[in-house]
């Protein structure tokens, strides 16, 4: 007869282990919104569309005139906007889950070439 002895095992659950989560983006990077293009917040253009480009935090929710735009891994975003002749108001809003918000309002004049 072979005696294998008594097997003993201990299961460590995730609640037994000490866990430290890394700080989230809210605590690492101040909330910001930067405009890269167009270079001026009020300008006149002769083309019927305009590309709005900028940067914000990667965890931000961005809208440009109600178009939802997702920032990439570097926080960059881009949206092509169709323009009507005359003054076009473009509002860019960047919001965080924690309730922080930054916004920019652009006044873009579109004057078609004759």
C-alpha distances in whole Angstrom, upper triangle without the diagonal:
4,7,10,12,15,17,21,24,28,30,34,36,40,41,39,40,44,46,50,52,54,58,59,63,65,64,64,68,71,72,74,76,78,81,81,83,86,87,90,89,92,94,95,94,96,92,91,87,86,83,81,79,77,74,72,69,66,65,68,70,73,76,79,81,79,77,73,72,69,69,67,64,67,69,72,73,76,78,81,84,86,90,93,96,97,95,91,89,86,83,80,78,74,72,69,66,67,71,72,75,78,80,83,86,88,91,92,95,95,98,98,100,103
4,6,9,12,14,18,21,24,27,30,33,37,38,36,37,40,43,46,48,51,54,56,59,61,61,61,64,67,68,71,73,75,77,78,80,83,84,86,86,89,90,92,91,92,89,88,84,83,79,78,75,74,71,69,65,63,62,65,67,70,73,76,78,76,74,70,69,66,66,64,61,64,66,68,70,73,75,78,81,83,87,90,93,94,92,88,86,83,80,77,74,71,69,66,63,64,68,69,72,74,77,80,83,85,88,88,92,92,95,95,97,100
4,5,9,11,15,18,21,24,28,31,34,35,33,34,38,40,43,46,49,52,54,57,59,58,58,62,65,66,69,71,73,76,76,78,81,82,84,84,87,89,91,89,91,88,87,83,81,78,76,74,72,69,67,63,61,60,63,65,68,71,74,77,74,72,68,68,64,64,62,59,62,64,67,68,71,73,76,79,82,85,88,92,93,90,87,84,81,78,75,72,69,67,63,61,61,65,67,70,72,75,78,81,83,86,87,90,90,94,94,96,99
4,7,8,12,15,18,21,24,27,31,32,30,31,34,37,40,42,45,48,50,53,55,55,55,58,61,62,65,67,69,72,72,74,77,78,81,80,83,85,87,86,87,84,83,79,78,74,73,70,68,65,63,60,57,56,59,61,64,67,70,73,70,69,65,64,60,60,58,56,58,60,63,65,68,70,73,75,78,82,85,88,89,87,83,81,77,75,71,69,65,63,60,57,58,62,63,66,68,71,74,77,79,83,83,86,87,90,90,92,95
4,6,9,13,16,19,23,26,29,30,28,29,32,35,38,41,44,47,49,52,54,53,54,57,60,61,64,66,69,71,72,74,77,78,80,79,83,84,86,85,87,84,83,79,78,74,72,70,68,65,62,59,56,55,59,60,64,67,70,72,70,68,64,64,60,60,58,55,58,60,63,64,67,69,73,75,78,81,84,88,89,86,82,80,76,74,71,68,64,62,59,56,57,60,62,65,67,70,73,76,78,82,83,86,86,90,90,92,96
4,6,10,13,16,20,22,26,27,24,26,29,32,36,38,41,44,46,50,51,50,51,54,57,58,61,64,66,69,69,72,74,75,77,77,80,82,84,83,85,82,80,77,75,72,70,67,65,62,60,56,54,52,56,57,61,64,67,70,67,65,62,61,58,57,56,53,56,57,60,62,65,67,70,73,76,79,82,85,86,83,80,77,74,71,68,65,62,59,56,53,53,57,59,62,64,67,70,73,75,79,80,83,84,87,88,90,93
4,7,10,13,16,19,23,24,22,23,27,29,33,35,38,41,43,46,48,47,48,51,54,55,58,60,62,65,66,68,71,72,74,73,77,78,80,79,81,78,77,73,71,68,66,64,62,59,56,53,50,49,52,54,57,60,64,66,63,62,58,57,54,54,52,49,52,53,57,58,61,63,67,69,72,75,78,82,82,80,76,74,70,68,64,62,58,56,52,50,50,54,56,59,61,64,67,70,72,76,76,80,80,84,84,86,89
4,7,10,13,16,20,21,18,20,23,26,29,32,35,38,40,43,45,44,45,48,51,52,55,57,60,62,63,66,68,69,71,70,74,76,78,77,79,76,75,71,69,66,64,61,59,56,54,50,48,46,50,51,55,58,61,64,61,60,56,55,52,51,50,47,50,51,54,56,59,61,65,67,70,73,76,79,80,77,74,71,68,65,62,59,55,53,49,47,47,51,53,56,58,61,64,67,69,73,74,77,78,81,82,84,87
4,7,10,13,16,18,15,16,20,22,26,28,31,34,36,40,41,40,41,44,47,49,52,54,56,59,59,62,65,65,68,67,70,72,74,73,75,72,71,67,65,62,60,58,56,52,50,46,44,42,46,48,51,54,57,60,57,56,52,51,48,48,46,43,46,47,50,52,55,57,61,63,66,69,72,76,76,74,70,67,64,61,58,55,52,49,46,43,44,47,49,52,55,57,60,64,66,69,70,74,74,78,78,80,84
4,6,10,13,14,12,13,17,19,23,25,28,31,33,37,38,37,38,41,44,45,48,51,53,56,57,59,62,63,65,64,67,69,72,71,73,70,69,65,63,60,58,55,53,50,47,43,41,40,43,45,48,51,55,57,55,53,50,49,45,45,44,41,44,45,48,50,53,55,59,61,64,67,70,73,74,71,67,65,61,58,55,52,49,46,43,40,40,44,46,49,51,54,57,61,63,66,67,71,72,75,76,78,82
4,6,10,11,9,11,15,16,20,22,25,29,30,34,35,34,35,39,41,42,45,48,50,53,54,56,59,60,62,61,64,66,68,67,69,67,65,62,60,56,54,52,50,46,44,40,38,36,40,41,45,48,51,54,51,50,46,45,42,42,41,38,41,42,45,46,50,52,55,57,60,63,66,70,70,67,64,61,58,55,52,49,45,43,39,37,37,41,43,46,48,51,54,57,59,63,64,68,68,72,72,75,78
4,7,8,6,7,11,13,17,19,22,25,27,30,32,31,32,35,38,39,42,45,47,50,51,53,56,57,59,58,61,63,65,65,67,64,63,59,57,54,52,49,47,43,41,37,35,33,37,38,42,45,49,51,49,47,44,43,40,39,38,35,38,39,42,44,47,49,53,55,58,61,64,67,67,65,61,58,55,52,49,46,42,40,36,34,34,38,39,42,45,48,51,54,57,60,61,65,66,69,70,72,76
4,5,5,7,10,11,15,17,20,23,24,28,29,29,30,33,36,37,40,42,45,47,49,51,54,54,56,55,59,60,63,62,64,62,60,57,55,51,49,47,44,41,38,35,33,31,34,36,39,42,46,48,45,44,41,40,37,37,36,33,36,36,40,41,45,47,50,52,55,58,61,64,65,62,58,55,52,49,46,43,40,37,33,31,31,35,36,39,42,45,48,51,54,57,58,62,63,66,67,70,73
4,5,5,8,8,12,13,17,19,21,24,26,25,26,29,32,33,36,38,41,44,45,47,50,51,53,51,55,57,59,59,61,58,57,53,51,48,46,43,41,38,35,31,29,27,30,32,36,39,42,45,42,41,37,37,33,33,32,30,32,33,36,38,41,43,47,49,52,55,58,61,61,58,55,52,49,46,42,39,36,33,30,27,28,31,33,36,39,42,45,48,50,54,55,59,59,63,64,66,70
4,6,7,8,12,13,17,20,21,25,26,25,27,30,32,33,36,39,42,45,46,49,51,52,53,52,55,58,60,60,62,60,58,55,52,49,47,44,42,39,36,32,30,28,31,33,36,39,43,45,43,42,38,38,35,34,34,32,34,34,38,39,43,44,48,50,53,56,59,62,62,59,55,52,49,46,43,40,36,33,30,27,27,31,32,36,39,42,45,48,51,54,56,59,60,64,65,68,71
4,7,9,13,15,19,21,23,27,28,27,28,32,34,35,39,41,44,47,48,51,54,54,56,55,58,60,63,63,65,63,61,58,55,52,50,47,44,41,38,34,33,31,34,36,39,43,46,49,46,45,42,41,38,37,37,34,36,37,40,42,45,47,51,53,56,59,62,65,65,62,58,56,52,49,46,43,39,36,33,30,30,34,35,38,41,45,48,51,54,57,59,62,63,67,68,70,74
4,6,10,12,16,19,21,24,26,24,25,29,32,33,36,39,41,45,46,48,51,51,53,52,56,58,61,60,63,60,59,55,53,50,47,44,42,38,36,32,30,29,32,34,38,41,44,47,45,44,40,39,36,35,34,31,33,34,37,39,43,45,49,51,54,57,60,63,63,60,57,54,50,47,44,41,37,35,31,29,29,32,34,37,39,43,46,49,52,55,56,60,61,65,66,68,72
4,7,10,13,16,18,22,23,21,23,26,29,30,34,37,39,42,44,46,49,49,51,50,54,56,59,58,61,59,58,54,51,48,45,43,40,36,33,30,28,27,30,32,36,39,43,45,43,43,39,38,34,33,33,30,31,32,36,38,41,44,48,50,53,55,58,61,61,58,55,52,48,45,42,39,35,33,29,27,26,30,31,35,37,40,43,47,49,53,54,58,59,63,64,66,70
4,6,10,13,15,18,20,18,19,23,26,27,30,33,36,39,40,43,45,46,47,46,50,52,55,55,57,55,54,50,48,44,42,39,36,33,30,26,25,23,26,29,32,36,39,42,40,39,35,34,31,30,29,26,28,28,32,34,38,40,44,46,49,52,55,58,58,55,51,48,45,42,38,35,32,29,26,23,23,27,28,31,34,37,40,43,46,49,51,55,56,59,60,63,66
4,6,9,12,15,17,15,16,19,22,24,27,30,32,36,37,40,42,43,44,43,47,49,52,52,55,53,52,48,45,42,39,36,33,30,27,23,22,21,24,27,30,33,37,40,38,37,33,32,29,27,27,24,25,26,29,32,35,38,42,44,47,49,52,55,55,52,49,46,42,39,36,33,29,27,23,21,21,25,25,28,31,34,37,41,43,47,48,52,53,57,58,60,64
4,6,8,12,14,12,13,17,19,21,24,27,29,32,34,37,39,39,41,40,44,46,49,48,51,49,48,44,42,38,36,33,30,26,23,20,18,17,20,23,26,30,33,36,34,33,30,28,25,24,23,20,22,22,26,28,32,34,38,40,43,46,49,52,51,48,45,42,39,36,32,29,26,23,20,18,18,22,22,25,27,31,34,37,39,43,45,48,49,53,54,57,60
4,6,9,11,10,10,13,16,18,21,24,26,29,31,34,36,36,38,37,41,43,46,46,48,46,46,42,39,36,33,30,27,23,21,17,16,15,18,21,24,28,31,34,33,32,28,27,23,21,21,18,19,19,23,26,29,32,36,38,41,44,47,50,49,46,43,40,37,34,30,27,24,22,18,17,17,21,21,23,25,29,31,35,37,41,42,46,47,51,52,54,58
4,7,8,6,7,10,13,15,18,21,24,27,28,31,34,34,35,34,38,40,43,43,46,45,44,40,37,34,31,28,25,21,18,15,14,13,16,19,22,26,29,32,31,30,26,25,22,20,20,17,18,18,22,24,28,30,34,36,40,41,45,47,47,43,40,37,34,31,27,25,21,19,15,15,14,17,17,20,22,25,28,32,34,38,39,43,45,48,50,52,56
4,5,6,7,9,11,12,16,18,21,24,26,29,31,31,33,32,35,38,40,40,43,41,40,37,34,31,28,25,22,18,15,12,11,9,12,16,19,22,25,28,27,26,23,21,18,17,17,15,15,15,19,21,24,27,31,32,36,38,41,44,43,40,37,34,31,28,24,21,17,15,12,11,11,15,14,17,19,22,25,29,31,35,36,40,41,45,47,49,52
4,5,5,6,8,9,12,15,17,20,22,25,27,27,29,28,32,34,37,37,40,38,37,34,31,27,24,22,18,15,12,8,8,7,10,13,16,19,22,25,24,24,20,19,16,14,14,12,12,12,15,17,21,24,28,29,33,35,38,41,40,37,34,31,27,24,21,18,14,13,10,11,11,13,12,15,16,19,22,25,28,31,33,37,38,42,43,45,49
4,6,6,7,7,11,14,17,21,23,26,28,28,29,27,31,34,37,37,40,38,38,34,31,28,25,22,19,16,12,9,10,9,10,13,16,19,22,25,24,24,21,20,17,16,17,15,15,14,17,19,23,25,29,30,33,35,38,40,39,36,33,30,27,24,20,17,14,12,8,9,8,11,10,12,14,18,21,24,27,31,32,36,38,42,43,46,49
4,6,7,10,13,16,19,23,25,28,30,30,31,30,33,36,39,40,43,41,41,37,34,31,28,25,22,18,15,12,13,12,14,17,19,23,26,29,28,28,24,23,21,19,19,17,17,16,20,22,25,28,32,33,37,38,41,43,42,39,36,33,30,27,23,21,17,15,12,13,11,14,12,15,17,21,23,27,30,33,35,39,41,44,46,49,52
4,7,9,12,16,18,21,23,26,28,28,29,29,32,35,38,38,41,40,40,36,33,30,26,23,20,16,13,10,12,12,14,17,19,23,25,29,28,27,24,23,20,17,18,15,14,14,17,20,24,27,30,32,36,37,40,43,42,39,36,33,30,27,23,21,17,16,13,15,13,16,14,17,17,21,23,27,29,33,34,38,40,43,45,47,51
4,6,9,12,14,17,19,22,25,24,26,25,29,31,34,34,38,36,36,33,29,26,23,20,16,13,10,7,10,10,11,15,17,20,22,26,25,25,22,20,18,15,16,14,12,11,15,17,21,24,27,29,33,34,37,39,38,35,32,29,26,23,20,18,14,14,12,14,13,15,12,14,14,17,20,23,25,29,31,34,36,40,41,43,47
4,6,10,12,16,18,22,23,23,24,23,26,29,32,33,36,35,35,32,28,26,22,20,16,13,10,8,11,12,12,15,16,19,21,24,24,24,22,20,19,16,17,16,14,13,16,18,21,24,27,28,32,33,35,38,36,33,30,27,24,21,18,16,13,12,11,13,12,13,10,11,11,15,17,21,23,27,29,32,35,38,40,42,46
4,7,10,14,17,20,21,21,22,20,24,27,30,31,34,33,32,29,26,23,19,17,14,11,7,6,10,10,9,12,12,16,17,20,20,21,18,17,16,14,16,16,14,11,14,15,18,21,24,25,28,29,32,34,33,30,27,24,21,18,14,12,9,9,8,11,10,10,7,8,8,11,14,18,20,24,26,30,32,35,37,40,43
4,7,10,13,16,18,17,18,17,20,23,26,27,30,29,29,26,22,20,16,14,10,8,5,7,10,11,9,12,12,14,15,18,19,19,17,16,15,13,15,15,13,10,12,13,16,18,21,22,26,26,29,31,30,27,24,21,18,15,12,11,8,9,10,14,13,13,9,8,7,9,11,15,17,21,22,26,28,32,34,36,40
4,7,10,12,14,14,15,13,17,19,23,23,27,26,25,22,19,16,13,11,7,6,5,8,11,12,10,11,10,12,12,15,17,16,15,13,13,11,14,15,13,10,10,10,13,15,18,18,22,23,26,28,26,23,20,18,15,12,9,8,7,9,11,15,15,14,11,9,6,7,8,12,13,17,19,23,25,28,30,32,36
4,7,9,11,11,12,11,15,17,20,21,24,23,24,20,17,14,11,9,5,5,6,10,13,15,13,14,12,14,13,16,18,18,17,14,15,12,14,16,13,10,9,10,12,14,17,18,21,22,25,26,25,22,20,17,14,13,10,11,10,13,15,19,19,18,15,13,9,9,9,12,13,16,17,21,23,26,28,30,34
4,6,7,7,9,9,12,14,17,17,20,20,20,17,13,11,8,6,4,7,9,13,15,17,15,15,12,13,12,15,17,16,16,14,15,13,15,17,14,12,10,10,10,12,14,15,18,18,21,23,22,19,17,15,12,12,9,11,11,15,17,21,22,21,18,15,12,10,8,10,10,13,14,17,19,22,24,26,30
4,6,6,9,10,13,14,17,16,19,18,19,16,12,10,8,5,5,7,11,14,16,19,17,18,15,16,14,17,19,18,18,15,16,14,15,17,14,12,9,10,10,12,13,15,18,19,22,23,23,20,18,17,14,14,12,15,15,18,20,24,25,24,21,18,15,14,12,14,12,15,15,18,19,22,24,25,29
3,5,8,9,11,11,13,13,16,15,16,13,9,7,5,5,7,10,14,17,18,21,19,19,15,15,13,16,18,17,18,15,17,15,16,19,16,15,11,11,9,10,11,12,15,15,19,20,19,17,15,15,12,13,12,15,16,20,22,26,27,26,23,20,17,15,12,13,11,13,12,15,16,18,20,21,25
4,6,7,9,8,10,10,13,13,14,12,8,7,6,7,9,13,16,19,21,23,21,20,17,16,13,15,18,17,19,17,19,17,19,22,19,17,14,13,11,11,11,11,14,14,17,17,17,15,13,13,11,13,12,16,17,21,24,27,29,27,24,21,18,15,12,12,9,11,9,12,13,16,18,19,23
4,7,9,9,12,12,15,16,17,15,12,11,10,10,10,13,16,20,22,24,22,22,19,19,16,18,21,21,22,19,21,19,21,23,20,18,15,15,14,15,15,15,18,17,20,20,19,17,16,15,14,15,14,17,18,22,25,28,29,28,25,22,18,16,13,13,11,12,11,14,16,18,20,21,25
4,5,6,10,11,15,16,17,16,12,13,11,12,12,15,18,22,24,26,23,23,20,19,16,18,21,21,22,21,23,21,23,25,23,20,18,17,16,16,16,16,18,16,19,19,17,15,14,13,12,14,14,17,19,22,25,29,30,28,25,21,18,15,11,11,8,9,9,12,14,16,19,20,24
4,7,10,12,16,16,17,15,12,13,11,12,12,15,17,21,23,24,21,21,18,17,14,15,18,19,20,19,21,20,23,25,23,20,18,17,16,15,16,14,16,15,17,17,15,12,11,10,9,11,11,14,16,20,23,27,27,25,22,19,15,12,8,7,5,6,8,11,14,16,19,21,25
4,7,10,14,15,16,15,13,14,13,15,16,19,21,24,26,28,25,24,20,19,16,16,20,20,22,22,24,24,26,29,26,24,21,20,18,17,17,15,16,14,15,15,13,10,10,9,10,12,14,17,20,23,26,30,30,28,25,22,18,15,11,9,6,5,6,8,11,13,17,19,22
4,7,10,12,13,13,11,13,13,15,17,20,22,26,28,30,27,26,22,21,17,17,21,21,24,23,25,25,27,29,27,25,22,20,18,17,16,14,15,13,14,13,11,10,10,11,12,14,16,20,22,26,29,32,33,31,28,25,21,18,14,12,8,7,5,6,9,11,14,15,18
4,7,9,11,12,11,14,14,17,19,23,25,29,31,32,29,28,24,22,19,18,22,22,25,24,27,27,29,32,29,27,24,22,20,18,16,14,14,11,12,10,9,9,10,12,13,16,18,22,25,28,32,35,36,34,31,28,24,21,17,15,11,9,6,4,6,7,10,12,15
4,6,8,9,8,12,13,16,19,22,25,29,30,32,29,28,24,22,18,18,22,21,24,23,26,26,27,30,29,27,23,21,18,16,14,12,12,9,11,10,10,10,11,13,14,17,19,22,25,29,32,35,37,35,32,29,25,22,19,16,13,11,7,6,5,6,8,9,13
4,7,9,10,13,15,18,22,25,28,32,33,35,32,30,27,25,21,20,24,23,26,25,28,28,29,32,31,29,26,23,20,18,15,14,12,10,11,9,10,12,13,16,16,20,22,25,28,31,35,38,40,38,35,32,29,25,22,20,16,14,10,8,6,5,5,6,10
4,6,7,11,14,17,20,24,27,30,30,32,30,28,25,22,19,19,22,20,23,22,25,25,27,30,29,27,24,21,17,15,12,11,9,8,10,10,12,13,13,16,16,19,20,24,26,30,33,36,38,36,34,31,28,25,22,20,16,15,11,10,7,8,6,8,12
4,7,11,13,17,20,24,26,30,30,31,29,27,23,20,17,16,19,18,21,20,24,24,26,30,29,27,23,20,17,14,10,9,6,5,7,8,11,12,11,14,14,18,19,23,25,28,32,34,37,35,33,30,27,24,21,19,16,14,11,10,7,8,7,10,13
4,7,10,13,17,20,23,26,26,28,25,23,20,17,14,14,17,15,18,17,20,21,22,26,25,23,20,17,13,10,7,5,4,5,9,11,13,13,11,13,12,15,16,20,22,25,28,31,33,32,30,27,24,21,19,17,14,14,10,11,9,11,11,13,16
4,6,10,13,17,19,23,23,25,22,21,17,16,12,13,16,14,16,15,18,18,20,23,22,20,17,14,10,8,6,5,7,7,11,13,14,13,11,12,10,13,14,17,19,23,26,29,31,29,27,24,21,18,16,14,11,12,9,11,10,12,13,15,19
4,6,10,14,16,20,20,22,20,19,15,14,11,13,15,13,15,12,15,15,16,19,18,16,13,10,7,6,4,6,9,10,14,16,17,16,13,14,11,13,12,16,17,21,23,26,29,27,25,22,20,17,15,15,12,14,11,14,13,16,17,19,22
4,7,11,13,17,17,19,17,16,12,11,8,11,13,12,13,11,13,13,15,18,16,14,11,8,6,5,6,7,11,12,15,18,18,16,13,12,9,10,9,12,14,17,20,23,25,24,22,18,16,13,11,12,10,12,11,14,14,18,19,21,25
4,7,10,14,14,17,15,15,11,12,10,13,15,13,13,10,12,10,12,15,13,11,7,6,4,7,9,11,14,16,19,21,21,19,16,15,12,12,10,13,13,16,19,22,24,23,20,18,15,14,12,13,12,15,14,17,18,21,22,24,28
4,7,11,12,14,12,13,10,12,11,14,16,14,14,11,11,9,11,13,11,8,6,6,7,9,12,14,17,19,22,24,24,21,18,17,13,13,10,11,11,14,16,19,21,20,18,15,12,12,11,13,13,16,16,20,21,24,25,27,31
4,7,9,11,10,12,10,12,13,16,17,16,14,11,11,8,9,11,8,5,4,6,9,12,15,17,21,22,25,28,27,25,22,20,16,15,11,11,10,12,14,17,18,18,15,14,12,12,12,15,16,19,20,23,24,28,29,31,35
4,6,8,7,9,8,12,13,17,17,16,14,11,10,7,10,10,8,5,7,8,11,14,17,19,23,24,27,30,29,26,23,20,17,15,11,10,7,9,10,13,15,15,12,11,9,11,12,15,17,21,22,25,27,30,32,34,38
4,5,5,9,10,13,16,19,19,18,15,13,11,8,9,9,8,5,8,10,14,17,20,22,26,27,30,33,33,30,26,24,20,18,14,12,9,9,9,11,13,13,11,11,11,13,15,19,20,24,25,29,30,34,35,38,41
4,6,9,10,14,16,20,19,17,14,12,9,6,7,6,6,4,8,10,13,16,20,22,26,28,31,34,34,31,28,25,22,19,15,14,10,11,10,12,14,15,14,14,14,16,18,21,22,26,27,30,31,35,36,38,42
4,7,10,13,16,19,18,17,13,12,9,8,9,9,10,8,11,12,16,18,21,23,27,29,32,35,35,32,28,26,22,19,16,13,10,9,7,8,10,12,11,12,13,16,18,21,23,27,28,32,33,36,38,40,44
4,6,10,13,16,15,14,11,10,8,7,10,11,11,8,11,11,14,15,19,20,24,26,29,32,31,28,25,22,18,16,12,10,6,5,5,7,10,10,9,9,10,12,15,18,20,23,25,28,30,33,35,37,41
4,7,10,13,11,11,8,8,7,8,11,13,14,10,12,11,13,14,17,18,21,23,26,29,29,26,23,20,17,14,11,8,6,5,6,8,11,11,10,9,11,12,14,17,19,22,23,27,28,32,33,36,39
4,7,10,9,8,6,5,6,7,11,14,14,10,10,8,10,11,14,15,18,20,23,26,25,23,19,17,13,10,7,6,4,6,9,11,14,13,12,10,10,10,11,13,15,19,20,23,24,28,29,32,35
4,6,5,5,4,6,8,10,14,17,17,14,13,10,10,10,12,12,15,17,19,23,22,20,16,14,10,8,6,5,7,9,12,14,17,15,14,11,11,10,11,12,13,16,17,21,21,25,27,30,33
4,5,5,7,7,11,12,15,19,18,15,13,10,9,8,10,9,12,13,16,19,19,16,13,10,7,6,5,7,9,12,15,18,20,18,17,13,12,10,10,10,10,13,14,17,18,21,23,26,29
4,6,8,10,14,16,19,22,22,19,17,14,13,10,11,9,11,12,14,17,17,14,11,8,6,5,7,8,12,14,17,20,22,19,19,15,14,11,11,10,11,12,13,16,17,20,22,25,28
4,6,9,12,15,18,22,22,19,18,14,14,11,13,11,13,15,17,20,20,18,14,12,10,8,9,9,11,13,16,18,20,18,18,15,15,13,13,13,14,16,17,19,20,24,25,28,31
4,6,10,13,16,19,20,17,15,12,11,8,10,9,12,14,17,20,21,19,15,14,11,10,9,10,12,14,17,18,21,19,19,16,16,14,15,14,15,17,17,20,20,24,24,27,30
4,7,10,13,16,17,14,13,10,10,9,12,12,15,18,20,24,24,22,18,17,13,12,10,10,10,11,14,15,18,17,17,15,15,14,15,16,17,20,20,23,23,27,27,30,34
4,7,9,13,14,11,10,7,7,7,11,12,15,18,21,24,25,23,19,17,14,12,10,10,10,12,14,15,19,18,17,15,15,14,15,16,17,20,20,23,23,26,27,30,33
4,6,10,11,9,8,6,9,10,13,15,19,21,25,28,28,26,23,21,17,16,12,12,10,12,12,14,17,17,17,15,15,16,17,19,20,23,23,26,26,30,30,33,36
4,7,7,5,5,5,8,11,14,17,20,23,26,29,29,27,23,22,18,16,13,12,10,12,12,14,17,17,16,15,15,15,16,19,19,23,23,26,27,30,31,33,37
4,5,5,5,6,9,12,16,19,22,25,28,31,32,30,26,25,21,20,16,16,14,15,15,17,20,20,19,18,18,19,19,22,22,26,25,29,29,32,33,35,38
4,6,7,10,13,16,20,22,26,29,32,35,35,33,30,28,24,23,19,18,15,16,16,17,19,21,20,19,19,21,22,24,25,29,28,32,32,35,36,38,42
4,6,9,12,16,19,22,26,28,31,34,34,32,28,27,23,22,18,18,15,16,16,18,20,21,19,19,18,19,20,23,23,27,27,30,31,34,35,36,40
4,7,10,14,17,19,23,25,29,31,31,29,25,23,20,18,14,14,11,13,13,15,17,18,16,15,14,15,16,19,20,24,24,28,28,32,33,35,38
4,7,11,14,16,20,22,26,28,28,26,23,21,18,17,13,14,12,14,15,18,20,20,18,17,15,15,15,18,18,21,21,25,25,28,29,31,35
4,7,11,13,17,19,23,25,26,23,20,19,15,14,11,12,11,14,15,18,20,20,18,16,15,14,14,16,16,19,19,22,23,26,27,29,32
4,7,10,13,16,19,22,23,21,18,17,13,13,11,13,13,16,18,21,23,23,21,18,17,15,14,16,15,17,16,20,19,23,23,25,29
4,6,10,12,16,19,20,18,15,14,11,12,10,13,14,17,19,22,25,23,22,19,17,15,14,15,14,16,15,17,17,20,21,23,27
4,7,10,13,16,18,17,13,14,11,13,13,16,17,20,23,25,28,27,25,22,20,18,16,16,14,15,13,15,14,17,17,20,23
4,6,10,13,14,13,10,11,9,11,12,15,17,20,23,26,28,27,25,22,20,17,15,14,12,13,11,13,12,15,15,18,21
4,7,10,12,12,9,11,10,14,15,18,21,24,27,29,32,30,28,25,23,20,18,16,14,14,11,12,10,13,13,16,19
4,7,8,9,7,9,10,13,15,19,22,25,28,31,33,31,29,26,23,20,18,15,12,11,8,8,7,10,10,14,16
4,6,8,7,10,12,15,18,21,24,27,31,33,35,33,32,28,26,22,20,17,14,12,10,9,7,9,9,13,15
4,7,8,12,14,18,20,24,27,30,34,36,38,36,34,30,28,24,21,18,15,12,10,7,5,6,7,11,12
4,7,10,13,16,19,23,26,29,33,36,37,34,33,29,26,23,20,16,13,10,8,5,5,6,9,12,14
4,7,10,13,16,19,23,26,30,33,34,31,29,25,23,19,16,12,10,7,6,4,6,9,12,15,17
4,6,10,13,16,20,23,26,29,31,28,26,23,20,16,14,10,8,6,5,6,7,11,13,17,19
4,7,10,13,17,19,23,26,27,24,23,19,17,13,10,7,6,5,6,9,11,14,17,20,23
4,7,10,13,16,20,23,24,22,20,16,14,10,8,6,5,7,8,11,12,16,18,21,24
4,6,10,13,17,19,21,18,16,13,11,7,6,5,6,9,11,14,16,20,22,25,28
4,7,10,14,17,18,16,14,11,8,5,5,6,8,12,13,17,18,22,24,27,30
4,6,10,13,15,12,11,7,6,4,7,9,11,15,17,20,22,26,28,31,34
4,7,10,12,10,8,6,5,6,9,12,14,18,20,23,25,29,31,33,37
4,7,8,7,6,4,7,9,12,15,18,21,23,27,28,32,34,37,40
4,5,5,5,6,9,12,15,18,21,25,27,30,32,36,37,40,44
4,5,7,9,13,15,19,22,25,28,30,33,35,39,40,43,47
4,6,9,13,16,19,22,26,29,31,35,37,40,42,45,48
4,6,10,13,17,20,23,26,29,32,34,38,40,43,46
4,7,10,14,17,20,24,26,30,32,36,38,41,44
4,7,10,13,17,20,23,26,28,32,34,37,41
4,7,11,14,17,20,23,26,29,32,34,38
4,7,10,13,16,20,22,26,28,31,34
4,7,10,13,16,19,22,25,28,31
4,7,10,13,16,19,22,25,28
4,6,10,12,16,19,21,24
4,7,10,13,16,19,22
4,6,10,13,15,18
4,6,10,12,15
4,6,9,12
4,6,9
4,6
4
